Amino acid sequence: MHDFNPADRIQDLQYFGEFGGVNPSISDSSTYTFLSAKTMFDTFEGNAEGCYLYSRHSSPSNLYLDQAIAAMEGAEAANVSASGMGAITPTLLQLCGQGDHVVSSRTIYGGTYAFLKNFVPRFGIGCSFVDITKMDAVEAAIQPNTKVLYCETVSNPLLEVADIASLSKIAKKHNLTLVVDNTFSPLSVAPLKLGADIVIHSLTKYINGSSDTVGGVTCASRDFINSLKDVNSGASMLLGPTMDSLRSASVMKNLRTLHIRMKQHSHNALYLAERFEKEGIKTVYPGLASHPSHALYKGMINPEYGFGGMMTLDMGSLEKANEVMELMQTRNLGYLAVSLGFYKTLFSAPGTSTSSEIPLEEQQEMGLTDGLIRFSIGLDNDIERTYDMMRACMVELGVLVN
């Protein structure tokens, strides 16, 4: 029997609405009624299957989405949250306490970096940032009190690739929990199959795909998800980053088309990356043979979904990068905006936006240059036309010669 495709797992889920609707009914309630006081007590204690008490604990809409994303990632369970950071921060706080230590990739989302660098020390938790592509550096950073190894499958914004299988071996050797943020590569990469213990997504991005909803999810063992939701000691339960039921239902509907969208994002990004690299522009995209981790990533992905929709182009200076982005927006090629996964191309200079939490000297050390533009390539139907229009902008501003 062939290996089950993650998109098939999503397709095979079937939820009927309570009135026979082809979409599950949305539970638009913050609290739920009981026919007996005993059932209310049992539900609060977590002993009443299928009963709901209060929507911070759980709701039918959230549980539908939990099950769907757990199925997609091949996890036992999942817990959705009000944002990507609302998934990342409780997960790390559930795993670490005072005196513990985290080893993290140095090239990660700016919010995650700031949390680990500036916030968790308040709780007596330390963090070492390493080049995640160098296994000897990762292992050298591990201390006796290290509890977590943290990385992104494809890093934000430099598109470095984490060798999840090798990191898993190190994590198991030192009894660490390997946590992987898979936001950039849903369907393409299955971190749990490669040895990760916990997978996180910002649902805001590709999984939802319409830039109208903020959300996150943690996928893990049933025991860990239960610990996150424990009424006495669960970080997700007690910190309260609850996803709204209406938003859960919206993400669930968009999840159904994720497989189609990821194929087009990847197709378009590969086309543009190949063309601009041939033009002599410094281009970073994991699908290019010039990418230092191209062979590794090619062996990690489900080829049906390609190398993803994220790429970077270096314009040489921040001034030129800003001019190019402003002109592309004027020409209706996309939006000068943060985030990713939208149907329209989004572009930003990460050093002054999504990675601005990282100090300038550290940005320079990791290779985050002033002129770098991060692109989330959209779903354009005629990508050759898009390329011609983008190239015309660069020629007009002197980045390329006609």
QUITA-V11444 format. One record per pair of residues at least 24 apart in sequence whose ideal C-beta (glycine too) atoms are under 8 Angstrom apart, sorted by the first residue. I is the first residue (numbers start at 0). GAP is how many residues later the second one is. Records with the same first field share a line. If there is no record, write none. Layout:
I: GAP + GAP
//
This chain:
4: 297 + 299
5: 65 + 66 + 67 + 68 + 181 + 184 + 296
6: 65 + 180 + 251 + 252
8: 62 + 63 + 65
9: 58 + 61 + 62 + 245 + 246 + 248 + 249
10: 245
11: 59
12: 54 + 55 + 58
14: 49
22: 226 + 229 + 230
23: 36 + 37 + 40 + 225 + 228
24: 35
25: 35 + 219 + 220 + 222 + 223
26: 25 + 28 + 32 + 33 + 34 + 218
27: 217 + 218
28: 26 + 30 + 216
29: 24 + 25
30: 24
43: 187
45: 185
54: 187 + 190
55: 181 + 184 + 186
56: 172 + 174 + 180
57: 171
58: 186 + 189
59: 185
60: 184 + 185 + 187 + 188 + 191
61: 180 + 181 + 183 + 186
63: 184 + 185 + 188
64: 152 + 178 + 183 + 186 + 187 + 190
65: 151
67: 184 + 187
68: 132 + 134 + 138 + 148 + 150 + 186
69: 149
71: 114 + 115 + 183
72: 109 + 117 + 118 + 119 + 126 + 146
73: 116 + 118 + 119
74: 117 + 124 + 144 + 145 + 146
75: 144 + 145 + 146 + 149
76: 142 + 143 + 144 + 145 + 147 + 148 + 149
77: 139 + 140 + 141 + 142 + 147
78: 138 + 139 + 146 + 149 + 150 + 157
79: 123 + 135 + 136 + 137 + 163 + 168 + 171
80: 134 + 135 + 136 + 137 + 155 + 160 + 161 + 162
81: 132 + 133 + 134 + 159 + 160 + 161 + 162
82: 119 + 121 + 131 + 132 + 133 + 158
83: 25 + 27 + 97 + 99 + 116 + 117 + 118 + 119 + 120 + 121 + 130 + 131 + 132
84: 26 + 27 + 30 + 131 + 156
85: 130 + 155 + 157
86: 113 + 114 + 115 + 129 + 130 + 131 + 154
87: 24 + 27 + 93 + 112 + 128
88: 26 + 146 + 150 + 152
89: 128 + 138 + 144 + 145 + 146 + 149 + 151
90: 88 + 107 + 109 + 127 + 137 + 144
91: 24 + 28 + 56 + 58 + 87
92: 27 + 30 + 142 + 146
93: 130 + 133 + 134 + 140 + 141 + 142
94: 52 + 53 + 82 + 84
95: 24 + 27 + 29 + 51 + 52
96: 26 + 27 + 28
97: 25 + 26 + 27
98: 25 + 26 + 46
99: 24 + 25 + 26 + 45 + 46 + 47 + 48
100: 24 + 25 + 26 + 27 + 42 + 44 + 45 + 46
101: 24 + 25 + 26 + 44 + 45 + 46 + 47 + 48
102: 24 + 25 + 27 + 35 + 38 + 39 + 43 + 45 + 46 + 47 + 73
103: 24 + 25 + 26 + 45 + 46 + 47
104: 24 + 25 + 26 + 27 + 45 + 46 + 47 + 50 + 55 + 57
105: 24 + 25 + 26 + 256 + 260
106: 25 + 45 + 48 + 49 + 50 + 51 + 53 + 259 + 261
107: 42 + 43 + 44 + 47 + 48 + 73
108: 43 + 47 + 72 + 74 + 245 + 246
109: 46 + 240 + 244 + 245 + 246 + 247 + 248
110: 246
111: 38 + 69
112: 242 + 244 + 245
113: 243
115: 34
116: 240
130: 235
131: 28 + 30 + 35
132: 27 + 28 + 29 + 30 + 159 + 160
134: 28 + 31 + 32 + 35
137: 29 + 32
138: 31 + 35
141: 28 + 32 + 34
145: 28 + 30
146: 29 + 30
147: 28 + 29 + 30 + 31
148: 27 + 28 + 29 + 30
149: 29 + 30 + 31
150: 27 + 28 + 29 + 30
151: 28 + 29 + 30 + 31 + 32
152: 27 + 28 + 29 + 31 + 32 + 36 + 38 + 147
153: 30 + 31 + 132 + 143 + 154 + 156
155: 27 + 28 + 194 + 198 + 199 + 218
156: 155 + 193 + 197 + 198 + 211 + 215 + 217
157: 126 + 154 + 208 + 209 + 210
158: 125 + 126 + 127 + 132 + 151 + 152 + 153
159: 133
160: 125 + 130 + 132 + 135 + 136 + 139
162: 130 + 133
163: 25 + 27 + 30 + 31 + 32 + 136
164: 29 + 30 + 135
166: 28
167: 26 + 27 + 28
168: 26
170: 24 + 26
183: 124 + 126 + 156
184: 116 + 123
185: 72 + 76
186: 71 + 72 + 75 + 115 + 118
187: 74 + 78 + 113 + 114 + 117 + 118 + 119 + 120
188: 111 + 112 + 113
189: 112
191: 27
193: 106
196: 24 + 27
197: 26
202: 48
203: 135 + 137
204: 134 + 135 + 136
205: 52 + 55 + 56 + 59 + 103 + 134 + 135
206: 44 + 47 + 48 + 51 + 134
207: 42 + 43 + 46 + 47 + 133
208: 45 + 48 + 49 + 52 + 132 + 133 + 134
209: 44 + 132 + 133
210: 128 + 130 + 131
211: 38
212: 34 + 37 + 38
213: 33
214: 28 + 32 + 33 + 36
215: 25 + 27
258: 46
260: 82 + 118
261: 43 + 44 + 46 + 47
262: 41 + 42 + 43
263: 115
264: 41 + 43 + 44 + 76 + 112 + 113 + 114
265: 39 + 40 + 41 + 42 + 43
266: 39 + 116
267: 41 + 109 + 110 + 111 + 112 + 115 + 118
268: 37 + 38 + 39 + 40 + 41 + 42 + 106 + 108
269: 36 + 37
270: 112 + 113 + 116
271: 39 + 103 + 105 + 111 + 114 + 115 + 118
272: 38
274: 112 + 116
275: 37 + 111 + 114 + 115
278: 112 + 121
279: 120
280: 32 + 33 + 34 + 113 + 118 + 119
281: 31 + 32
282: 28 + 29 + 30 + 31
283: 27 + 28
284: 25 + 26 + 27
308: 31 + 32 + 67 + 68 + 69
309: 30 + 64 + 65 + 66 + 67
310: 63 + 64 + 66
311: 60 + 61 + 62 + 63
312: 59 + 60 + 62
313: 55 + 57 + 58 + 59
314: 56 + 57 + 58 + 79 + 84
315: 55 + 83
316: 53 + 54
317: 31 + 33 + 34 + 52 + 53
319: 51 + 77 + 78 + 79
320: 28 + 49 + 50 + 51 + 52
321: 27
322: 74
323: 49 + 69 + 70 + 73 + 75
324: 24 + 48
326: 66 + 69 + 70
327: 62 + 65
330: 58 + 61 + 62
332: 53 + 56 + 57 + 60
333: 41 + 44
338: 37
339: 36
340: 35
341: 34 + 36
342: 35 + 36
343: 34 + 35
344: 30 + 31 + 32 + 33 + 35 + 41
345: 29 + 30 + 32
346: 26 + 27 + 28 + 29
347: 25 + 26
348: 24 + 25
349: 24
//
